[in-house]
Amino acid sequence: MTDVPWRWDVARRSLETRNSYWLKKESSGLGISVNDSKAAQYPFQQEASHSANICAAYGAILRW
């Protein structure tokens, strides 16, 4: 499961797992490569920011 359906088209991983653990690689890096041409098909889009209101113990609403 991923957060976007095109995740593994853009980011390839070479990490191996065993019993739900990632195995240590002998080579350097994180084991992820990015397909730049595929990534260009999905430009960044800012998500709507969520309100940061907090209700204080004394009833006041605080805005960050």
Secondary structure, 3 states (H helix, E strand, C coil): CCCCCCHHHHEEECCCEECCEECCCCCCCCCEEECHHHHCCCCCCCCCCCCCEEECCCCCEEEC
